[in-house]
Amino acid sequence: MSRKPDPSVVRVAGPWTHRDVSANGIRLHVAELGEGPLVLLLHGFPEFWWSWRHQLTALAEAGYRAVAVDLRGYGDSDKPPRGYDGFTLAGDIAGLVKALGAPRAHLVGHAWGGLLAWTAGAMHPRLVSSVSALSAPHPLALRRAFRRPSRLNKHVLRFQLPLYPERWLTRENGLQVAKLLSAWSGPKYRSAPEFDEVIRRCRQAVLVQGVAHSAMEYYRWAVRSQLRGDGRRFAEAVDKPLLMPVLQVHGELDTVMLESTARASRPWLGPGSEFRSLPEVGHFPNQEAPHTTSRLLTEFLRKTS
């Protein structure tokens, strides 16, 4: 059996500073760059903080304090056995904003990170200046869409099984991570020079002890909670228009989170919200079209600031 990589392997060197922050009862690893209003970057599956490397530098240059975090269970953050429900994860985000010493933050999230940005905006509005959701419909729009057959349903239902999904995700040194990244990206990005490095780093990150199990727990709670009281309470807590503006960025070639589902998030949008659709882009706008995504973010943040 191959040896699991040390969690520190995700602390990729760059112009940013790595540090640990205590928030909501756990330790979260962050990479930080720049000074100014706080912008908190929340990654998706199957990634880690490094997916925001382009936006870290762009936002810092634009006059913001950009902080990319390894979410609970990922990268070099703590991987507790529980706490992967929407309430606790939103509490992680709120606790992190406070721990970073900021009165409020702009939340920018991709996929799962985007769902958490929507959630934190609804549950902790005093701490959130704006929400930018990349490839991330509102949680209730996604819940409604889940009832229809899609590529998203296929892997979410597979992840409900015990033990098997973790083994599936990590076998052959994370080969399935490479397949997911390839299948979910647009064809143009798959031929990009950096794509091989993205695959290599994400495969390595998912092999860190506990990451695969934690990642699956996000999906398991999302599905199983719909039949329980905590799921009903969660739906009630997020079923209201946000008080802050929302920027939605979506790739036209995204086959995981469909653009139609993202556009169905209108009932929960705050004032001054915007929608931007990116041609030739799949599920990963921040990596597939980093310059365009960074420009859209900085333009939107300047308006909301």
Residue, then its C-alpha position, 0 to 999 in steps of 0.5 A: m500500500s502506498r504511503k499517504p502524503d503529509p497534509s503539508v503537501v498542499r502548502v504550495a509555495g507562492p507569493w501568498t502566506h500560509r497560516d493556521v486559523s482557529a475558527n468554530g472549534i477547528r483549525l483551518h489552513v489558509a493562504e493569504l495575500g494582499e491588504g484591504p477589504l477581506v475576500l474569502l475564497l471557498h473551493g469546491f470538490p475535488e480541489f483545495w485552496w490552490s484552485w484560487r491561485h490566480q484570483l489570490t494574486a489578481l485580487a491582491e493587486a486590485g487592493y483586496r485582502a484575499v484569503a483562500v481556505d482549505l474547507r473543513g476536511y480538506g487539505d491541511s485543515d482539520k478533518p473531524p468525524r462530524g460537522y459536514d452539515g450546512f449549519t456547521l459549515a456556514g459556522d466555519i465561514a462565519g467563525l473564520v471571518k471573525a478570526l481573521g479580524a474583519p467586520r465583514a467579508h466578500l464571499v467567493g465560492h466555487a461549487w460546494g464553496g459557492l453553496l456555502a457562500w449562499t448559506a453563510g450569506a443567509m445565516h450570517p448576513r451581518l458578516v457578509s458584504s457580497v456573495s459570488a457563486l461560481s458554478a453554484p446555484h442556490p442550495l434550494a434551486l439545486r435541491r429541486a434540480f436534483r429530482r431530475p436525471s443529470r450527471l450530478n445525480k449520478h455521482v452524488l448517489r454513488f457517494q451515498l454508499p459506505l466506504y466504497p466511494e472513498r476507495w473508488l476516489t483514492r484507488e490508483n493514486g486518485l485516478q478518479v480525480a483526474k477523470l472527474l476533472s477531465a470530464w467536468s472541464g471544457p475541451k479548451y482547458r483540457s489542452a491547457p499547459e497547466f492542466d496536468e499540474v492541476i490534475r497532479r496536485c488535486r490527485q495528491a491532495v485527495l490522498v491526504q489521510g481523511v480527505a476522501h471521507s470528509a469530501m463524501e460526508y458533504y454529499r451524504w449530509a446533503v442527500r440524507s438530511q432531506l428526509r430529516g428534521d435538520g434538512r427541513r430546518f436548513a431549507e427554512a433557514v436559507d429560503k429567503p432573498l439575500l440582503m447583499p448582492v450576488l454575482q453568479v458566474h457560470g460556464e456554458l459547458d458546465t454539465v455538472m451544475l447546469e446553467s438553467t439551475a443556476r438561473a433558477s436561483r432568482p428568488w434568493l438573489g439580493p439587490g444589485s445581483e448579476f449573472r455572467s455566462l462564460p462561453e467555452v468554459g466548463h465547471f471550473p471558471n476560476q481555473e478555466a478562464p482565470h483572467t476573465t473570472s478575476r476581472l468579473l470579480t474585481e469589477f463586481l467587488r468595486k461596485t459593492s464596496 
